[in-house]
């Protein structure tokens, strides 16, 4: 049995697949460079990478990059993804909430 305070190991990749409950139950591809849109229609950045949990090989977060490029990358849990099309990730939160997401702290 795993201790609850044990940290899961992660790896950063340029792309990965997530499963959305709706509208598309099929796995959705998320790739570096895709636009990220908030639920209020604002472009909040781009996919810099995806974070994959090594143990399960599943995508847990998207790393949000900004233009101009900054050293801060926000961690977007995949539970906040509403939909994905061929070049855009749509979130289910407004743009102000994106700034309150955790900043990625690399090891």
C-alpha positions in Angstrom: 0.0 0.0 0.0 1.3 3.4 -0.9 1.7 6.2 1.7 -0.6 9.1 0.9 2.2 11.7 1.3 4.5 10.0 -1.2 5.1 12.2 -4.3 4.4 10.7 -7.7 7.2 10.8 -10.2 6.4 12.9 -13.3 7.9 13.3 -16.7 7.5 16.2 -19.1 6.6 15.4 -22.7 5.8 17.4 -25.9 2.4 15.6 -26.3 0.0 13.2 -24.7 -3.6 11.9 -24.8 -6.3 12.7 -22.4 -9.8 11.1 -22.0 -12.7 13.6 -21.8 -16.1 12.4 -20.6 -17.8 14.5 -23.2 -18.4 15.6 -25.9 -15.7 13.2 -27.3 -15.2 10.1 -25.2 -12.3 9.0 -27.5 -8.7 10.0 -26.4 -7.8 13.6 -27.4 -4.3 14.5 -28.4 -2.7 17.5 -26.8 0.5 18.8 -28.4 3.1 21.5 -27.7 2.1 24.7 -29.4 -1.7 24.3 -29.2 -3.6 27.5 -28.2 -5.3 27.4 -24.7 -8.6 29.2 -24.4 -10.5 30.1 -21.2 -14.3 29.5 -20.9 -14.9 33.3 -21.4 -13.2 33.1 -24.8 -9.8 34.5 -24.1 -6.6 33.0 -25.3 -4.6 32.5 -22.1 -1.4 31.0 -23.6 -0.2 27.9 -25.3 0.7 24.3 -24.5 4.4 24.2 -23.5 4.3 20.6 -22.6 2.2 17.9 -20.8 3.0 16.3 -17.5 2.7 12.5 -17.4 2.6 10.5 -14.2 5.3 7.8 -14.7 3.5 5.1 -12.7 0.3 5.2 -14.8 1.7 6.8 -18.0 -1.3 9.1 -17.9 -1.4 12.9 -18.6 -2.2 14.8 -15.3 -1.5 18.4 -16.3 -0.8 20.8 -19.1 2.1 23.2 -18.7 0.8 26.6 -19.9 3.3 28.9 -21.6 2.9 32.6 -22.5 4.0 34.9 -25.3 6.2 36.7 -24.7 7.9 33.7 -23.0 8.2 34.0 -19.2 9.9 31.7 -16.8 6.6 30.9 -15.1 4.6 27.9 -16.4 1.2 27.3 -14.9 0.1 23.7 -14.2 -3.4 23.1 -15.6 -5.0 19.9 -14.3 -6.6 17.9 -17.1 -9.8 18.0 -15.1 -10.1 21.7 -16.2 -10.1 20.8 -19.9 -13.6 21.1 -21.4 -12.7 20.1 -25.0 -9.9 19.8 -27.5 -9.9 20.4 -31.3 -7.1 20.1 -33.8 -5.2 23.2 -32.6 -6.9 24.4 -29.4 -7.5 23.3 -25.8 -10.6 24.8 -24.3 -10.7 25.2 -20.5 -13.8 25.2 -18.2 -12.5 28.2 -16.1 -12.4 31.9 -16.8 -9.1 33.7 -17.6 -8.7 35.2 -14.2 -8.7 31.7 -12.6 -5.8 30.7 -14.8 -3.5 33.1 -13.0 -4.4 31.4 -9.7 -3.2 28.0 -10.8 0.0 26.5 -9.4 3.3 27.5 -11.0 5.4 24.5 -12.1 8.4 24.0 -9.9 10.8 21.7 -11.7 12.9 19.3 -9.5 
